[in-house]
Amino acid sequence: MLLADEENQMVERIISGDRESFRYLVDHYKTYVFTIILRFVKEPGEAENIAQEVFMQIYCSLPQYRFEGLKTWIGKIAMTKAIDWHRARKRRPLESGIPFDQEDPRIPQSTRDDPAEIYLRKEERERVLAVCQGLPEAYRNTVHKFYFEGKSQRQIAQEEGTTVKTIESRLYRAKHLLRERWGESR
């Protein structure tokens, strides 16, 4: 456990460019950060990725740090990053096993340019579109606007003259139907 004065001195050294002090900070807080993230994420691999983002955020934000409890500040950053990841995952519920975006940043650049990979992604996308065609019209239109056109739930609700809650409900029901039909189409 670091004392407040030791923490403050370490932060000052990091801000002035001392990489060894930053390594020490990472080693000292990595378990704490990982534990916080794992409460939200439940996937150790994803939690590790988010922990790396947390430490990058800490490094970039240290100049704005107010010296009011380093551990608490680090915990807030970790929690915010984990919540952001969780929210992003909720906004993209079809991501689990159903590819949508050919330019997915999670796909390494080397495989994006591979003709075989491009063909496979095109085939998967066509399969997704075919499965979507089997949905009831209201669900199909909502899914298409949300996932393929990138419109927000609010935009879709305005276009269709309905409430955001209705759009949320359609997306939720469509997600379940798609998962069922995705498994049947394999």
C-alpha positions in Angstrom: 0.0 0.0 0.0 1.4 3.4 -1.0 1.1 6.3 1.3 -0.6 9.5 -0.1 2.8 11.3 -0.2 4.4 8.4 -2.0 1.6 8.3 -4.5 1.8 12.1 -5.2 5.6 11.9 -5.7 5.1 8.9 -8.0 2.5 10.8 -10.1 4.8 13.8 -10.3 7.7 11.6 -11.6 5.4 10.0 -14.1 4.2 13.4 -15.4 7.8 14.5 -15.7 8.4 11.4 -17.9 9.7 8.7 -15.6 8.6 5.5 -17.3 9.9 3.3 -14.5 7.4 5.0 -12.1 4.6 4.3 -14.5 5.6 0.7 -14.7 5.5 0.6 -10.9 2.0 2.2 -10.9 0.8 -0.4 -13.4 2.3 -3.3 -11.4 0.9 -1.9 -8.2 -2.7 -1.4 -9.4 -3.2 -4.0 -12.2 -5.0 -6.5 -10.0 -7.2 -3.8 -8.6 -8.1 -2.6 -12.1 -8.6 -6.1 -13.5 -10.9 -7.0 -10.6 -13.1 -3.9 -11.1 -13.4 -4.6 -14.9 -14.1 -8.3 -14.4 -17.2 -7.4 -12.4 -18.8 -5.8 -15.5 -17.2 -7.8 -18.3 -17.1 -11.4 -17.1 -14.7 -12.3 -20.0 -11.0 -12.3 -18.9 -9.7 -11.7 -22.4 -11.9 -8.6 -22.8 -11.1 -7.5 -19.3 -7.4 -7.6 -20.1 -7.9 -5.4 -23.2 -10.0 -2.9 -21.2 -7.3 -2.9 -18.5 -4.8 -1.8 -21.1 -7.1 1.0 -22.2 -7.5 2.0 -18.5 -3.8 2.4 -18.1 -3.5 4.3 -21.3 -6.2 6.6 -20.1 -4.5 7.0 -16.7 -1.2 7.8 -18.4 -2.9 10.4 -20.6 -5.0 11.9 -17.8 -2.3 12.1 -15.1 -1.6 15.8 -15.8 -5.2 16.6 -14.9 -5.1 14.5 -11.7 -6.0 16.6 -8.7 -4.1 14.6 -6.0 -7.2 13.5 -4.2 -6.7 9.8 -3.8 -5.0 8.0 -6.6 -6.6 4.6 -6.0 -10.1 6.0 -6.0 -9.3 7.9 -9.2 -7.9 4.8 -10.9 -10.9 2.8 -9.8 -13.3 5.4 -11.3 -11.5 5.2 -14.7 -11.6 1.4 -14.6 -15.3 1.4 -13.8 -16.1 4.0 -16.5 -14.2 2.0 -19.1 -15.9 -1.2 -18.1 -19.4 0.4 -18.1 -18.6 1.9 -21.6 -17.7 -1.5 -22.9 -20.8 -3.0 -21.4 -23.0 -0.3 -22.9 -21.4 -0.7 -26.3 -21.9 -4.4 -26.2 -25.6 -3.9 -25.4 -26.0 -1.5 -28.3 -24.6 -4.3 -30.6 -26.4 -7.3 -29.3 -26.1 -9.2 -32.6 -22.3 -9.2 -32.4 -22.1 -12.6 -30.7 -21.5 -14.8 -33.7 -23.2 -12.7 -36.3 -20.8 -10.5 -38.3 -22.1 -7.2 -39.6 -19.3 -4.8 -40.5 -16.8 -5.7 -43.1 -14.4 -3.1 -41.8 -14.6 -4.4 -38.2 -11.6 -2.8 -36.4 -11.2 -6.0 -34.4 -10.2 -7.9 -37.5 -6.4 -7.5 -38.1 -5.6 -5.4 -41.1 -3.7 -8.3 -42.7 -6.8 -10.4 -42.8 -9.0 -7.5 -44.0 -7.0 -7.4 -47.3 -6.9 -11.2 -47.8 -9.2 -12.1 -50.7 -10.4 -15.3 -48.9 -11.3 -13.3 -45.8 -13.1 -10.7 -47.9 -15.1 -13.4 -49.7 -16.0 -15.1 -46.4 -17.1 -11.8 -44.8 -19.2 -11.1 -47.9 -20.8 -14.6 -47.6 -21.5 -14.1 -43.9 -23.0 -10.7 -44.6 -25.3 -12.1 -47.3 -26.3 -14.8 -44.9 -27.2 -12.3 -42.2 -29.2 -10.3 -44.7 -31.0 -13.5 -45.7 -31.8 -14.3 -42.1 -33.1 -10.8 -41.5 -35.4 -11.1 -44.5 -37.3 -13.8 -42.6 -38.2 -11.4 -39.8 -41.6 -9.7 -39.5 -41.5 -6.4 -41.4 -41.4 -4.1 -38.4 -38.5 -6.0 -36.9 -36.7 -6.3 -40.3 -36.9 -2.6 -40.9 -35.8 -1.7 -37.4 -32.8 -4.1 -37.6 -31.8 -2.8 -41.0 -31.9 0.8 -40.0 -30.1 0.2 -36.7 -27.4 -2.2 -37.7 -26.9 -1.6 -41.4 -27.7 2.1 -41.7 -26.2 3.0 -38.3 -29.3 5.0 -37.2 -29.9 5.6 -33.6 -33.0 4.3 -31.8 -34.2 7.9 -31.5 -33.8 8.5 -35.3 -35.7 5.4 -36.1 -38.5 6.2 -33.7 -38.9 9.7 -35.3 -38.9 8.2 -38.8 -41.5 5.6 -37.9 -43.6 7.9 -35.7 -43.3 5.8 -32.6 -41.5 5.8 -29.3 -37.9 4.9 -28.5 -39.2 2.3 -26.1 -41.0 0.6 -29.0 -37.8 0.6 -31.1 -35.9 -0.9 -28.1 -38.5 -3.6 -27.8 -38.4 -4.4 -31.5 -34.6 -4.7 -31.4 -34.7 -6.9 -28.4 -37.3 -9.2 -29.9 -35.6 -9.2 -33.3 -32.3 -10.1 -31.6 -33.8 -13.2 -30.1 -35.5 -14.2 -33.4 -32.2 -13.7 -35.2 -30.3 -15.9 -32.8 -32.9 -18.7 -33.2 -32.9 -18.4 -37.0 -29.1 -17.9 -37.2 -28.7 -21.3 -35.6 -31.3 -22.9 -37.9 -29.6 -21.5 -41.0 -26.2 -23.1 -40.3 
